[in-house]
Structure formats: structure tokens, C-alpha cells
């Protein structure tokens, strides 16, 4: 109560301090770097990551791109090569002319070398950068190359992908927030009891969102997925807390003549209910931190911080705003469009066995679809981009004109004899889907002594420690074919050099597939256990956590199972994140109803009366909360051109509705079925058995 009184007393200073904090928050948000490279979140202990570090350390090479130039003569391509070499942070350019040095007789160069770099109307060159894949400097270099070569130039590779992704995200993200705000506002105008209330809520939540985004500055950088989703998610998830406070305040206004006294009690009540509710949400997001693929930690920490700030804002900033605007808020009140739910609740309870049957029948197909969906995800981030983007077009041309879908790099011991390297290249080129392997030995052929090769050429492909080989593959990144190919190539490489490393986008993607597969199981287990323990402590019960989690898990199975039945493929990160987000964010609906049910039973009401009352009083809050989450995410799902953002928002929107229906219809049925067991296994609910008109035993 002391905290509540302090908030009411210092409401003006609270608002002034919060507004002042918005200035550094806005600066911090603007200065927080955004990472667009998914592969950057792989564990540093992996060979693919170590290999990238070695490539940078020994060769000064980081990012890599294949560039296609159309309808240009060899002479002009040679000139273009020189121009590209002068672009800031371009380390080297490999083209036919790079190796056709005047000191090497052209006639003794392998003829296939020219054929691999040229078709009838296109030329291909490989470009290395001295900066890493997703660095801002690399993206600037990609833009410069495109500018120099014009419309005849098509740049592929991860750096081109992150460049296009960044440009698209920066264009779309402000619109995401705008759509979420407008639709959430409409939902609140429809379902709440005031015309001004939604705008007060949005002002309070908006300040907390800005504070959350601003404090990300201390992390150095965040993922583009985190940036795109965190504001929308924080708005949707923390809206519940604002609704709790507003309903509580209105109840207290009827009991207290002084609106400040009413707010003191409302803050105190809200703090108690919101803390318990928010802990489950925070636990859901915190579970993502257990992923070894550290994108989960990135999203988990930012969202857990956002929920915590949302709670703080709900019991400090929002009460201050409501008190300051008390008169206009009450003048603009209107009757809620949600009718009294007592009759509806009685009908639901009357036919509760039907919902038990529905619950049992839904489990097998929902779980089957859920498991299938998890096996049908895609990992190639290029698939999440619009087909008319430059990177996607470049990849299509690379595949169609040169039959290249991915490029691997091999680091092999520089002291390995040339004859063995040549033999290794020969073995690798026999692997299914390998178009060719490009190394110093394959470039100059066996007839050219290494001594006469100019240092300028040797330095491109050889250092004191490593020799670099490029392997072009016909198979797409993240496909089963390319993963089998990588296994075969690694087997050959290790037979010649046990310390050799196979790196590049496809090997990294393979590692990511294996890593996230493990992560999914770990995160699911951690989130369920954490939320189970929290519910057990909050509700002081052993059985209620099983019941509540089973209801929300069914909703998750349905939500994530539908893509399989609709023949939709999801981005790999979606099932991992959505399963924890939906559990953490919507289990609150079940906790709200169950808490009221417990209170009614402890007041000696029969199980039927207690559950009917709990359902009737909870439905309005559940509908407003569920529709708020749906509204905030559905618009973004429809608008976004980035499939990974669109898919996750679509799943969150649908998940809110599915969870809402499961809690309203299935949870009361389970409470009816297990009432006796709940009473026996819940602290404070054990009563003597006595006869009752509603059912034959009350505890």
C-alpha cells in the first residue's frame, strides 16, 4: 500500500521523469546496431565459425559474393573488375583475367576455367571483402558495386541478402508499429468502455516500448527479427496489464468517493495480480535464452525486459496518466459492447461433457500436425524475401545461367603437397552436385610450376597457414541434398587434412539446422517446466499447472499444426519462438479464470456455481486481451513482405484466438471434471464433504 500511495502522491514527477527518459531512449534506439545476419548467432565453438575467423585472420577475407554481369565484352568486364577492386573494403576479385597473367602462357591454362566463368552472354566473378558478412561497411560496398555496374550487374551471397533485407526492414518497420497501434486501438475502442481509454493505454505502453528499445543500446546490437517483433509483441502482451488496472480502478471508484483513494487500492490489487501474471510471460521469453543459437537469447532478453518495463509502466505511468485525465476519461465512458456473460457461461457449463470429448478428439490430429510442421520448416532466408528483390534475382540467374546454387569454401593445410591437393580436388568433384572445385592447383594445372606463379595470384588463394579452395554446388542452401554433399566433402577433406575446415553459407546453415533442432526440444522443456513451477507456486496447487498447461499446449498444437494441413512451410525460428511466446503470453487467460474459480470455491460455492461465475467474469478480460494480441499482430502479418516476420505475426495472431477459445470452452470443462482432485491437491481448498443441489459433493 505504501508503494501505491507514493505513486498517487508523486504522479506529476513520475510523468515528467518518464517524458525526460524518452529523450535518451530515442537516442539509444537510433544508435543500437541491427544485425541482419542469422548465421552470426551460431555458437563460436563450431568449425564453420572458426573457419570464418581463420579466413579473416589469414587471408583478410570476410564476406564473399558471386557477381554476374550480363551482355558485356571480356575487355569491359576486365575494366569493371578493376573498378570493383577499388571499391572500399573489396579485398580481391577472382575472374578469368585474374589468373590469365602475362607471365603464365594462356594456352596452358585449363580450358574449363574460362568456361566456368563465362556463358554465351554472361560473366561471373567472385568478390571477397575484408569485412564480415553483415557489417555496415560490407553492405555499403555491395551498394557501391551495384552502382558501378548498373542494371547489368547481379550480386548474390549472404552480404547481398542482408543488404536487401536491411533496406526492406527499414522501409517496413515504422509501418509495422503504425498498423499494430491503429488496429490495437480499434480493438480497444470496440471492447473497452471508453473512447479516450485506448489512447491513454497506448501513450503509457508506447513510452515503455521506447524505453525498452532505447536500453537495447547497452547490448551493442540486436537482431532485425527482435527489432521488428519486440514493439508489436510488447504492445500486445502488456496491454492486459493496463486493462487489469482500468477495470480495478473503475470498481474502486464505486466504493470510494475520492478518486485518489480508489487508485491507491487499484494499484495495490493490480500489482498483486499482474506480478503473478507477468512472471509466466517473462518465463516464456526467458526460456528462449537457453538456445545455443543465440538469436533466441537476443529476442528472449529484449522481450522479457519489455514485459518487466510494461509491468512497471502499468503501476506507475498509467495510474499517473489516468489520475491527470480522470475527468475527460469518465466523461467519454460508454457501455461496453461485451454483454453480460452469465447466461452464456451457464450454457457452456451445462454441456461441458461435449467439450471434454472435443478436447480428447483434437489432441491426436493437432499433435500430429504440430510434429509434422516442425519437420517441414525452411532455413534458407532467401525464401523469406519477395521474388523481385535484387538478391533473389541474382540467385536465380546464378542457378539458371551457371548451374550454381551455393558456394562452399575449404581451408586446407598450406603445407599439403600440391599432388595431394590436386587429388583431393579430383575426389571432391566426383561428389554428387559438385560442379567444380577451384584452387591454385586446378587454376594453373599440373603443367605450371608453382614457382612461376606471381605472388599477386598466390596471395589470393594461399597463405602461410592455409590454402583456400572454392567449391560451387548445384544444390540449394539448406536442402537435404546439399547437407549430404557437405557430409561427403567433409569426409574427403578430413581424409587428407584432419584439421581442414569446410565453411560458407551452406555448411553454416547445416550447423544451424542441427543446432536449432536441439534448441527446440530444450526451449520447449524449459518453458513448460518454468511455467509449471510458477503456476504451482501462484495457485498453491499440484494439479492446476497440469490442467492449465494442457489447455494452452493444445492451443499451441492446433496453431502450429495447421500449417501442415494447409501445406505451408514456416521459417525455422517460428515454431521455436511461437511455442514459448504463446504459452507465456496466453496462459494468463487460464490463470485469470482459475484464480477466480479458486476464490469462489473457497467461499463455499458449489463447483458448478464457482466455475460458472469464474467463466462469466473472466470472458470479457480474455476477449479484450485475446483480440488485442490478435489485432496488434494480424495487420503486420498481412502487410509484411518478409515471410519470417509475416509468419511469426500470423502465428501469434492465430495463437491468441485459438488460446482464447480453448480457455473459454475447454478449461471450464476440465475444471468440472477434476474439481474433486483440484480441491484435494490445492492449499486452502480442502473442505468437509457436504450435499449440494448442484452436484453430490462439495469440498
N, C-alpha and C positions, 0 to 999 in steps of 0.2 A: 504493500500500500504506500510505503514511503516513496518508492520509485514513481508510482502513478501520480502522487501529489506533486512531486518535483517536475514531472513533465508538464502538468497543467499550469503550475506556477511559472515555469520558465519557457512557456510556449513561444513567445516572441524571440528570445535569444536563440532557441532551437532552430527556428526558421531562418534567422539571419545567418547563423553559423553554417547551416546546410547550404544556403544560397552562396555563401562565400566559398564553401568547399567545391562548388560546381566549377569554379574558375580553374584551380589546379587539376581537377578531374578532366575537364575538357582538354587541357594541355597534355596531360598524361595519356589520354586516349589517342590524341593526334600523334603523339611521339612513340606509341607502342608499335613495334615492328610486327608485321603479319607474315607468317610463314605459309607458303603455298605448296611446299614440297612434302608429300605424305611419307616419302621414303626417309626423310630426315628424322622420323620418330622411331626408326629401328634401333634395337639395343646396340650399343657401341662395341659389344663383345663379338659381334658376328663378323665372319670372314669378309662378307661383302662390304661392310662398313670399314673394316680395317684396310681392305684393298683400296677403297676410295681415298683413305688418308695417305696410303703409300703412294698412290698415283700423284697426289698433290705434292707430297714431300719430295719424291724422287724425280718427277718429270715436270712439276709445276703445272700439272693439268688437273682441272676440276671437272667442270661441266663439259658435255660432249653433244654435238649435234651433227646430223647428216643434212646437207642442204642440196636441194635440186634446183637447177637452173634450166629453164626451157628456151628453145629457139635462139641459141647463142653460139657463135663460132668458137672453135678452140682458142683462137687468138684473143677474142673478147673475154672468154672465160678465164684465161691466164691473167688478163688485166684485172678482172674482177677479183680473182684470188689475191692479187697483190693489194687491192683496196681493202678487202676483208681482213687481211693480215695486219693492216694499220689501225683497225678498229680497236679502241681501248679494251684491254682485257682479253683479246683474242691471242691465245698462246701460240697456236700453229694451225695451218690449213693443209690438209692432205688432199692432193688431187694428182692426176696423172703427171702433170708438169712438175710436181714436187720431186718426183723420182726420176724424170727424164732429164737429169742433169747433164750438162755438156760433157762432163768427164766420163759418163757412162754411155757407151755406144748404144743408141736407141734400138738397133736391131737385135741386141742380146737381152733386152728387157722382155719378160714374159708377155706374150701377146694378149693373154686373158686379162692382164692388168688394165689395158685400155678398154677392153670390152666391159669390164665390171664397173668402170667409172662413166661409161657413155652408152647411150642408146641412139636411135636414129635422130631424135630431136631433143634429147635431154642429157644433161651432165650432172654428175653427183660429186660432191666434195665433202670431206669430213672436217669439222672445225672443233678444235679444243680451246677451252677458255682457262685462264689462270685463276678463276674464281669458282666457287662451288655452284651447284645446280640452281639453287633458289635465291642466291644473293641478288640484291638490287642491282649491283654492277653487271652481273651476268644478264639480267633482264634488259638493262639499258643497252648492252652490246647486241642482244637479239634484235631489239628495235632498230638499232643503227644499221645492222646487216640488211634487214628488210628494207630500210630506207634507201640504202646504197644500190641494192639490186632491183628494187621496184617490184612490179607485179609479176616479173618473170622468175622471182625467187620464192622458194617454199622451204621453210625451216622446220625440221622435225626434232624430236628429242624432248627429254623432260624439261629442259630450260624453256623451250618454246611453249610447252604445256603450261608451266607455272606463270609464264608471262601473259598468255591469253587468259588464264584463269584469274589472275590478279586484275587485269583490265575489266573483265566481266563482273567480278565480285564488287569492285569499287563502284561500278556503274549501278549494280542492283541493290547493294546492301542498304542504302538510305531508303529505298523503296520498300524493302522488307519491313523495316521498322514502321514506316508510314502505313502500310497495309495492316500490319498487326495492331497498331494503335487504333486505326479507324474501325476495323471490324470488332475488336475487343470493346471499344466504346459503344458501338451499335448493340452488341450483345448485352452490355450492362444497362444501356438505356431501355432495352426491351424487358429485361428480367429483374432489374432493381426498382426501387420505389422512389426515385428522384431524378429530375432532369439534370441537376448540377453535380450529383454524386459521382458519376463516372469520370468527370473532368478533374475532380479533386483526387480521386484514386490515381488517375494517370499522372497527375503532377507529382504526387508522392512517390509512386513507383518509378516514374521517369528519373527523378533525382537519384534514387538508389541504383538504377541501371547505369547512369552516368558515373556515379561513384565507383561502381564495380568495374566498369570499363576503364576508368582512369587509373585505378590501382593495379591494373594489369601491367602497367609500365614497369613495376618492380620485378616482374618476371622476365623482362627483356624482350620477349616476343610471345605471341600466341598463334595458334593455327587459324587459318581462314574459316574453317568449319566452326571453331569456337566463337570467332567474331560474328559470323553470320547467324548463329543459333542462340547465343547467350542472351542477347537483349530480348528476343522473342520469347525464349523459354522463361527468363526471369519475370517478364511481364505476365505470362500465362500462369506460372506456378505461384507467384507471390500475390496474385490478385485475391486468392482465397483469404489470405490474412486480413486484407482490407475489408472484405465482406464480413468476416467474423466481427471485426471491431465495430463496423457500422451497425450491424444487427444488435450487438450487445449494447451499444450506445443508445439506440432507439428504445430498447427495452428499459434501460435505466432512466431515460427521460420521463417515462411514465410513472416512475417511482419517486424521482427526485425533482423538486421544483427548480433547483439550481443546476444549470447545465454543466457547470464545472464539477460539481459533486458527482453527477451522472457519469462524466467522462473518467473520473478517478476510478470508479468501480468498473467501468467498461474496459479500461486499460488493464486493470488487475485481472479481470476474467479472461480477457483476450490473451494476455501474456501466458497464463496457465495453459490454455487450450492450444495456442499457436506454437509454443515451445515444443510440446509433445508431437504436434503435427509436423512441424518443420524438421525435427530430428530424423524422422523417417525419410523425408525428401533429401536431406543432406547426406544421410547414409547411402541412399541410392546413387547419388552423384559421387560420393567418396569412394564407392566400390570401383568406379572406373579407374581410380588411381592404382589399382592392383594389376593393371595391364602392363605387360613388358613392352608392348607397343605404346610409346609414351604419349601418343595423341589422346588416349583415354585419360591420362593424368592431367593433361592440358585442359581438356573440357571439364573433367571432374572437379578440379580445384576452382576454376573460374565460376562454375555453376554453384558449387557448394558455398563459395564466398558470396555469390549473388543472392542465394536463399537466406543466408545469415544477415546480409545487409537488408534484405526485404523484411525480415522479422523486426530488425532494429527500426527501420523506417516506419513500419506499421504501428509500433508502440511509442514512437517519438514524433516523427514528422507529420504523419497522418492525423493523430489527435490534435496536434497544434493547428493544422490547417482547418480541421472541422470546427474547432472552437472559434477560430478567427472568422470563419464563414458560416457560423451557426445559423444566423437569421436567414440569409438567402438560401441555405440548404433546406431549411424547413418550409420556407415559402414556396419552394419549387418541388416539394414532395408530391407524389401521385400514388395511386393504388397500384400495387404490384400486379403484373399480368399473370403471375403464377397463382392459381386458385388454391383454396384450402384442400389439402391432400388427404383428409381423414377418410372420406368415402372411398377414394381410390386405394388407399392403404388397406382398408378392410377387405376390399375385393381381392387384392394381391395375397393377403394372408389366408383368405378363405380357400383359395385354390393352390396353396403352397406346394402340395404334392406334385402338381403338374410341373412346377419349376425345378423340383428335385429331379424329376425324370429328364427334363430338358438339360439340366446340368450334367447328368450322367451320360446322356446321348451325345452331348457336344464334345466331351473330353477326347474320345479317340480320333475323330476327324481333325479336331483343332490341333492336337499334339502331333499327328502325322504330318499335317501341312506345315506346322512350325519346324519340325525336324528337316523336312524337305527344303523349305525356304533357306534354312541355314547352309544347306549344301549347294544352293543354286545362286549364291551371291557372285558378283563380279568384282575384280580387283583392278582392272585397267581403268585408271582415272580419265583417260581419253574418252571412254564411253559415256562419261557423265557430262560431256560438253556438246553444245549444238554442232550439227554436222557442217555448218557453213563457217566455222571458225578456222583461222589460218593453220593452226596446228593439226587439226583433223584433216584438212585438205592436203597438207604436206604428207601426212602419214599415208593417206590414200594413194597419192601419186608415187610415193616410195614403194608401196606394195604393188601397184599396178604396172609401173614402168621398170622397176628394178627387182621386183620379186623379193623385197626385203621388208620384213615386218618388225624385226627387232635386231639390236646390235649388242653383242657381248664383248667384254674386254678381258684379256688374260694377262696376268703378270707372272712371268716365269723367270727363274734364276738366270741372271745375265751370264754366268759362267758356264751354263749348259752348252755343250758343243753344238755348233751350227747343224751338224748332221742329225743330231737328236731332235733339235727344234724342228728341222725340216720333216723328220719322221713323225713327230707329234702333230704337226700341221696336216700332214697327209692322213693320219688317223682321224683327226677331228673333222676333216672334210668328208669323211665317209659316214659320219653320224647323220641320221635322218633329219632333214630340214635345214642342214647347214649349207649355205650357198657357197661360201668360200671363207678361208681364214687369211688374213692379211698381216704379214710380219716382215721383218727385214729380209729373212731368207726367201719368203715367197715373192717379195717385190723384185729383188735383184736376180733371183735364180741361182742355181748351183755353179754357173759358169763365171760368176763375178766374185773375185776375191774381196773379202770384207775390207782389206787394207786400202783398196782404191775408192771405197765409198766415201764421199765427202762427209765431214763431221756434221754439217748442217742437216744432212739427211739422217745420219745415225742418231743424232740427239733427239729426233722426233720419236723414235721407236726404241731407243736403248739408253739406259743409264748405267752407272757403275754397279748397281744392285739388281736391276730388273730389265727384262726385255718385254716390250708391250706388243700384244697381238690383238687385232680386231677380228671378230667373227660375226659375219652377217647371217641372219637366220630368216627362213621363210615363215617361221611360226610367230604368232602374235604374243605379246607380253601377257603373262598371267594365264595362258592357256595350258591345258593338260599336256599338249604336245611339246611346248617349249620347256615345261618343267621336267619332262622325261629327257628331253635333249640336254638340259643343264646337268642332270644326273650323269648322263653318258659322258659329257665333256669333262666334268669334274673327275670322273673315274680315269679318263685318259690322262688328264693333267697331273693327277696325283701319282700316276704310274711313272711319269718322267720327272716330276718335281713335287715332293711331298709338301713343300711349303708354298707352292704356287697357288694363285688365287684367281677365281673367276668372278668378275664383277660386272656391273652395268645394271640397267633398269630391270631386265627380266630376272636375273639372279636375285636382285633385291626384292622384287615382287614375290618370288618364290619363298624367300625368307619371311616376308610379311604374311603370306598365306599360312605358313606353318605357325608363326608366332601368334597371329590373331585367332587361329583355331584353338590354341591352348588358352589364350586370354578369355575367350568367350565362356569356356567352362568355369574358369577361375572367378571371373567377374559375376557370373550368374550365382554361383555358390556363395560368394562373399556377400552380395547384396541381399540374398534371401536370408542368410544366417543373421546378418546385422539387423535387418528389419524385423525378423522373428524375435530376436532378443529385445529390441526396443519395444515392440508391441507387448511382449510378455511382461516387461517392467512397467510400462504405462498402464496396461489393463490389469496387471497383477493376476495373470491367468496363464495356464499351460495350454488349454485347448483353443482359446480365441486366436492366437497367432496362426495356428494351423488353418482355421476356418477363413480368416481374413486373407491370408496369403494365397490360399487355394482359389478364392474367388478372383483375385487380381491376376494370378498366374493363368487362370482360364482365359481371362480377357486378353492377356499377352499372347497366349497360344492362338487365339482366334485372330487377333490383329496381325501377328507375324505369320500365321498360316495362310491367310487369304492370298498373299502374293503368289504362292504355289498354285492355288486353284485358279487364279486369274492369269497364270502363265507370265508373271512379272519377275524380273531379276532385280535384286536390290544391291546397292553398293555394300561392300563387305562390312563397313563400320556401322551400318544401320541396325542390324539385329543386336549387336553387342550393346550399343548405346540405348536403343529403344527399350530393350527388356528391363534395363535398370531404371531408366527415366520414367517409364510408365509405372513400374512397381512403386518407385519412390514418390512420384507425384500424385498417383490416384489411390494409393492405399489410404490416404487421408479421408476419402469418401467413406470407406468402410469403418475407419476408426471413429469418425463423427457419429455414424449410426449406432455403432456398438457401444460407445460411451453412454449415449442416451438410453439404450436398451438396458445397460447395467444399472443406471440410476433408477429407472422405472421398476426394475425387478427388486432392487434394494428397498424401494418404497412399498413393497408388498403387493405390487400389481401382478396379475397373472401373466404367464408368458405371452399369451395372445394379445392382451391389452398392452403389455410393455413393448412388444415388437411392433404393434400397430402404431403406437404413439411415436416410437423411435423412427419408424419409416416416414410417417406423416410430417414430422418436424424436420427431418433431415433432407427430404426430397428437394425443397426449394434451394437450399445451400448447394446440394450436389448438382442440381441442374445449372445454377448460375456458374459454379466453378467449372463444371464439365464443358459448358457452352463457351465459357471464357477461354479455356485452353483450346477448344476447337476453333473458335473464331481467330485467335491470335496466330494459329499455325496453318489453318486451311488456306487462307489467302496467299501466304508465302508459297505453299505447296503448288498452287495453281499458277502463280506468276513466274517462279524461278526457272531460269534456263539451265541451271546447274543441277543435274539429276541427283547428286548426292545431297544437296540442300532440299530439293523438292521432295525426294523420297522420305527423308527423315521428318520433314514437316507433315507430310501426308500420313505417315505412321503415327505421329504424335496426335494429329487431329482425330484420326480414326480411333486411336487408342483411348482418347478421352471419352468418346461416345460409347465405345464397347464397355469400358470400365464402368461408366455411368449406369448403363443398362444392367450389367452383371450385379452391381451393388444394389440397385433398386429392386431387382426381381429375384436374384439367386441368394444373396446374403440373408434376407429375412427368412427364406425357406430353410436354409441351413441352421439358422438360429432357432427356428421352431423345432427342427429335428433333433438338435443336440442341446436343447435348453437344460435338460437334467444334468448332462455331463458338464456343461459350462458352469452351472451353479455349484457343482461339487468341486470343480478344479479351479475356481476363481475366488480369490481372497475377498471376504465381505459379502459373498452371495449365498453362503450356506444358511438355510433356514429350516425350521421344522416342517415336515410334510403336513399339509392340510388340504381338505377338499376345496374345490373351486368350481364355479359354474362353467368356466371356460374349458378347463381340462381337469383331469382327475388328480393331478399332483402339482403342487407349487412348492418351490424350495425357498 
